[in-house]
Amino acid sequence: MKSVFKAVLFDLDGVLYVDNTVVEGAIEAVKKVRAAGIPCRFLTNTSTLSLKSLQEKINAMGFNIKREEIFSAPQAALLYLSQRGDPVCRLLLADDVKKDFSGFRQSDTKPDYIVIGDIGDAWSYSLMNEIFTNLMDGAKLIAIHKNRFWQTEQGLKLDIGSFIAGLEYASGTSTMIIGKPSNDFFKTALEDLEVSPIEVLMVGDDIDSDIGGAHDAGIHAVLVKTGKYRQEYVDKSAITPDWVFDSIADLPGFLGIHS
Ligand SMILES: [Mg+2]
């Protein structure tokens, strides 16, 4: 059977690897999909690493992914801000990611935009209160993503979504979400591939951002049972994946690739 899908979109974290451990069969699966002539793009909300560091990390694990095949939420935020003239930004980003944003004017007290990504355990009441004050003074909030949690080698960890939700609640403002499940984020990848949504398959471990986002964009989606996947959480969700695989290793067979 020849695949009905002309391209595959992969989430990275939780699908290809968890922390620094490759998901069993992931390298071979991506290789087989590519060898079958199906182009791949990698859509990630990861905001702990710059694009350069992220690509180096992935390829050091044994994958062979080009920089232009990676669509990262911090890069999309960079593009969004650069299209807004010369904005003053407050950057709440990991140091490695911040480097990519060094071209923007910055202020902690009078920003036009507050950009929030993963800052680890730097969160505190005083930081939340400072951002709240910025928002009440008219700053706009840009979130790299609004994920609830992610999987680490130690188990699930609280992600930035709850901080974003708290800031929205207190200030009565809404946030621009850059990464998945944003429609624009998926659209950029589709435009790059020059395919329509129904010709594409998304593979992810996050029922909300990956599967929900893909569905909103008209894209079929596979949920893998690796990474942050939790049966009870998925059972409670209003989102139903089109297919559920034990892992990405099942993908080539599903696509009719048997070599
Ligand atoms: Mg993931």
Boltz pocket constraint, residues with backbone or C-beta under 6 A from the ligand:
constraints:
  - pocket:
      binder: B
      contacts: [[A, 11], [A, 12], [A, 13], [A, 14], [A, 15], [A, 204], [A, 205], [A, 206], [A, 227]]
      max_distance: 6.0
